[in-house]
């Protein structure tokens, strides 16, 4: 019985609705870079044909390209990226960006 309750609580914790209930948590997504902003550091990532997510890049953002560390300046339009970002109000702030 204890095991059943534990498994049920573990499944509920991992349910997709958990992300909606905690919007301040991190999220990850994959897409192509369609915009690079240098004045207010950030990138625009197309995640599907109709959706572009604007992501802020900070000095704490870890950027990798081809397995090594990189900078915002080394990213290119059209690069496929995997982004791990945290919500900060209405903004997405990149924690890590991995370009391919």
C-alpha positions in Angstrom: 0.0 0.0 0.0 2.8 2.5 0.9 4.5 1.7 -2.4 1.3 2.3 -4.3 0.9 5.7 -2.7 4.5 6.6 -3.4 4.2 5.6 -7.0 1.0 7.6 -7.4 2.5 10.7 -5.8 5.6 10.4 -8.0 3.4 10.1 -11.2 1.4 13.2 -10.1 4.6 15.2 -9.5 5.8 14.3 -13.1 2.4 15.0 -14.8 2.5 17.7 -17.5 0.1 19.8 -15.5 2.8 20.3 -12.9 4.6 22.7 -15.3 1.5 24.8 -15.7 1.0 24.9 -12.0 4.5 26.2 -11.5 5.1 28.8 -14.3 8.3 30.0 -12.6 10.1 26.7 -13.3 12.5 26.1 -16.1 11.6 24.7 -19.5 13.5 23.4 -22.4 12.9 23.6 -26.1 14.5 23.0 -29.5 14.3 25.3 -32.5 16.2 27.4 -35.0 17.6 30.9 -34.4 15.7 33.5 -36.4 17.0 36.6 -34.6 20.0 37.6 -32.7 19.9 40.8 -30.5 23.2 42.3 -29.4 22.0 45.6 -27.8 19.7 43.8 -25.4 21.3 40.4 -25.5 19.0 37.7 -26.6 17.9 35.4 -29.4 14.6 34.6 -31.2 14.0 30.8 -31.5 11.4 29.4 -33.9 10.0 26.4 -32.2 7.2 25.7 -34.7 6.0 27.4 -37.9 3.9 30.0 -36.0 5.8 30.4 -32.8 9.0 32.4 -32.1 10.2 32.5 -28.5 12.3 35.5 -27.5 15.0 34.5 -25.0 17.2 36.9 -23.0 20.9 36.0 -22.7 22.7 37.1 -19.5 26.4 36.8 -18.5 25.4 33.7 -16.5 24.0 31.9 -19.6 26.2 29.0 -20.6 26.5 28.9 -24.4 28.0 25.9 -26.1 28.8 25.2 -29.8 30.2 21.9 -31.1 30.9 20.7 -27.6 33.0 23.8 -26.6 32.1 27.0 -24.8 31.0 29.9 -27.1 29.6 33.4 -27.0 26.5 35.1 -28.3 28.5 36.4 -31.1 29.4 32.9 -32.3 25.7 32.0 -32.8 24.4 32.2 -36.3 21.0 32.6 -37.9 19.6 29.2 -38.8 21.6 27.4 -36.0 19.6 24.6 -34.4 19.6 25.2 -30.7 18.5 23.5 -27.5 17.6 26.0 -24.9 17.1 25.6 -21.1 15.3 28.8 -19.8 13.6 30.0 -16.7 10.6 32.2 -16.6 11.1 35.6 -15.0 7.8 37.5 -15.2 6.9 37.5 -18.8 10.5 36.9 -20.0 12.4 33.8 -20.7 16.0 33.9 -19.4 18.4 31.4 -20.9 20.3 29.3 -18.5 22.0 27.3 -21.2 22.1 27.3 -25.0 23.6 24.5 -27.0 24.0 25.2 -30.8 24.4 22.5 -33.5 
